[in-house]
């Protein structure tokens, strides 16, 4: 879900936003990119910790951006209330 849509939803009064889909998308994009960029490793095996760290890093980034966006919007709203 683009940040512009999340901002509009918050402005419209939405108080719960599920971000599972965006996290799953970040995970699948990261794993695809990892596999494509490491084609030379095919048939040699992948190290699970290397793959997982790459994937978790991507998911963390998306989650952090979503949290920061919601927090920033809430702070702006609170400033207007005073």
N, C-alpha and C positions, 0 to 999 in steps of 0.2 A: 504494500500500500504506500503510495507516494506521500511524502511529508506534507504536501499541500492538502491532500485529502484528510490526513489525520488532523491537521490544524482546523480545517473546516468542520470536521466532526466534533472536535472539542468546543469550538465556538457555538455549535448547534446544541451543546449540552450533553454530548455523549461522555459518560464517565468511565466506561470500560472499553478498552481497545485490545483485542486479541492480536498478538503479534506472532503467533505460532507459524502462520503461513510464510511470513517474511523470513523467519528464522530457518524454516525448512528450505526455502528457496536459496538463501545464502549458503546453507550446508550443501545443497545439491550443485550449485554453481561452483563452489570451492572444490568439491571433490572432482568435478569434471575438469576444471582448470588444472588441478594437481596431476591428474592422470595424463592429460594431454601434454603438459609441460615436462613430464617425466617418462616419456615413451621409451627412453633408453633403458628403463628399469624393468620393462615388461619381461615376464618369464624369469626374472631374477628375484621377484617378491618385493613387496612393499613393507616397510617398517611401520607397524601400526601406530607407534607413538609419534612418528613424523607426520603421518597422514592426519591423525586425530588432532595434533597441535595446530596444523594448518587449518583444519575445519573449524575447530573451536575458536581460533583467532578470528576467523571470518564471522562466525555467529556472534561472538562477543562484540565485534565492531557494530553490527547491525542492532543488537540489543542496546548497546550504549547510546547509539545515535537516537533510537526511539525514546529512550528514557530522558536524554538531554532535551530532545524536542518538546516532550510533554512538560518537563520541568520548566523550560524556558517560557513556554506559553503560559503556564500557571503563574510564574513570577510576574510576567507582564500583566496578567489579569489582576493580580493582587495589587500591583502598583496603581492601576487605574481605580481600584476600589477606595484608595486612600485619598 
